[in-house]
Amino acid sequence: MKKHTLSIGVSFVIVVVIGIIGFYQFQEYCVKNVVRERYFQYWDAYKSVFSSNSTDPNILENYARGNYLRKVISGAQESRKNGNLSLGNIEHSNVHEFVLNDHATIQDCINFKDWRLTDLSGKPIEGQLIHSQGQLYEFPLNKIDGQWHIMQPKEIGVC
């Protein structure tokens, strides 16, 4: 009888431990999805700001912080001052998320080959650098006031 009770107790502990591990893996999976979704929301806002003079660049405050935010807003304001838009597609591939508590990193191969600086009529500006390869970036994100925000990204090579 004792042997049978011990076996049930050990089995119960194993099931509980597996359940706890599974819960944490599921929780990590959910957080990674939230980070990924937030990251792509940023890019949607970015494209909106640079492809239209009617989108307020300050909308990016919802998605980014720090020097990076100031740089992007300044770039949008400068582009508008010069009567330019950016049109086309920004492709993302090989996206990976790494999360630890309130900090995350997204690695993304971004290809700007179809993203062009244009005048207000949509005519491409001559002499601009056209990227033919994807660039691998690392985007740190911090959780601030319950929301994930992109901080200063780092270009780490071609992909």
C-alpha positions in Angstrom: 0.0 0.0 0.0 2.8 2.4 0.8 4.5 1.8 -2.5 1.3 2.6 -4.4 0.7 5.8 -2.4 4.3 6.9 -3.1 3.9 6.3 -6.8 0.7 8.4 -6.9 2.5 11.2 -5.0 5.5 11.2 -7.3 3.2 11.1 -10.4 1.2 14.0 -9.0 4.4 16.1 -8.4 5.6 15.4 -12.0 2.2 16.4 -13.4 2.2 19.6 -11.4 5.8 20.5 -12.4 5.0 19.8 -16.1 1.9 22.0 -15.7 3.9 24.8 -14.2 6.6 24.6 -16.9 3.9 24.5 -19.6 2.2 27.6 -18.0 5.4 29.6 -18.1 6.2 28.6 -21.7 2.6 29.6 -22.6 3.0 32.9 -20.8 6.4 33.6 -22.5 4.7 32.7 -25.9 1.9 35.2 -25.2 4.4 38.0 -24.2 6.4 37.4 -27.3 3.3 37.8 -29.4 2.4 41.0 -27.7 5.9 42.4 -28.3 5.8 41.3 -32.0 2.4 42.9 -32.5 3.5 46.1 -30.9 6.6 46.1 -33.1 4.5 45.8 -36.3 2.1 48.5 -35.0 5.1 50.8 -34.8 6.0 50.1 -38.5 2.4 50.7 -39.5 2.5 54.1 -37.8 6.0 54.8 -39.2 4.7 54.2 -42.8 1.7 56.3 -42.2 3.8 59.2 -40.9 6.3 59.2 -43.7 3.8 58.5 -46.6 1.3 61.2 -45.7 1.5 64.8 -44.7 -1.7 64.5 -42.8 -0.5 62.0 -40.1 0.9 63.8 -37.1 4.4 62.5 -36.5 3.8 62.7 -32.7 1.7 59.5 -33.1 5.0 57.7 -32.9 5.2 58.6 -29.2 2.8 55.7 -28.7 5.4 53.2 -30.0 8.9 54.6 -29.4 10.9 56.5 -26.8 14.2 58.3 -26.3 16.7 59.6 -28.8 15.3 57.3 -31.4 11.8 58.8 -31.2 13.2 62.3 -31.4 15.3 61.3 -34.5 12.3 59.7 -36.3 10.0 62.7 -35.6 12.7 65.1 -36.7 13.2 63.2 -39.9 9.5 63.3 -40.6 9.3 67.0 -39.9 12.3 67.6 -42.2 10.8 65.5 -44.9 7.6 67.5 -44.8 9.5 70.8 -44.7 11.2 69.7 -48.0 7.9 68.6 -49.5 8.8 64.9 -49.6 7.0 61.7 -48.8 8.3 58.1 -48.6 6.3 55.6 -50.5 6.4 51.9 -51.2 6.9 48.8 -49.1 9.1 47.9 -46.2 9.6 44.1 -46.0 10.3 42.2 -42.8 11.7 38.7 -42.7 13.3 36.4 -40.2 11.8 38.2 -37.2 12.7 36.9 -33.8 11.7 38.1 -30.3 13.6 37.7 -27.1 11.9 38.7 -23.9 13.2 39.0 -20.3 10.9 40.7 -17.8 10.2 44.3 -19.0 12.9 44.2 -21.7 12.7 42.7 -25.2 14.8 42.6 -28.4 13.5 42.0 -31.8 15.9 41.0 -34.6 14.5 41.7 -38.0 15.8 41.6 -41.6 14.4 44.8 -43.1 14.4 45.4 -46.8 13.8 49.0 -47.9 14.3 48.2 -51.6 10.8 49.3 -52.5 10.7 52.3 -50.1 11.4 55.6 -52.0 11.7 59.2 -51.2 9.3 61.1 -53.5 8.0 64.6 -54.0 4.3 65.3 -53.1 3.1 64.0 -56.5 4.8 60.6 -55.9 7.7 61.2 -58.3 11.0 59.6 -56.9 13.7 62.0 -55.8 16.8 61.5 -58.0 20.1 60.5 -56.5 18.8 58.6 -53.5 20.5 55.6 -52.2 18.5 52.4 -53.1 19.0 49.4 -50.8 19.3 46.2 -52.7 19.8 43.9 -49.7 18.0 43.5 -46.4 19.7 45.0 -43.4 19.6 43.1 -40.1 18.6 45.2 -37.2 18.2 44.7 -33.4 15.4 46.7 -31.9 15.4 46.9 -28.1 12.0 47.4 -26.5 11.2 48.5 -22.9 7.9 48.1 -21.2 7.0 51.6 -20.0 3.7 52.3 -18.2 2.3 48.9 -19.3 3.2 49.3 -23.0 6.1 48.2 -25.1 8.2 51.0 -26.7 11.0 50.8 -29.2 14.3 52.3 -28.1 17.4 53.0 -30.2 17.8 50.2 -32.8 21.2 49.0 -34.0 22.1 47.8 -37.5 24.1 44.6 -37.2 24.8 43.7 -40.9 23.2 42.5 -44.1 20.9 39.6 -44.3 
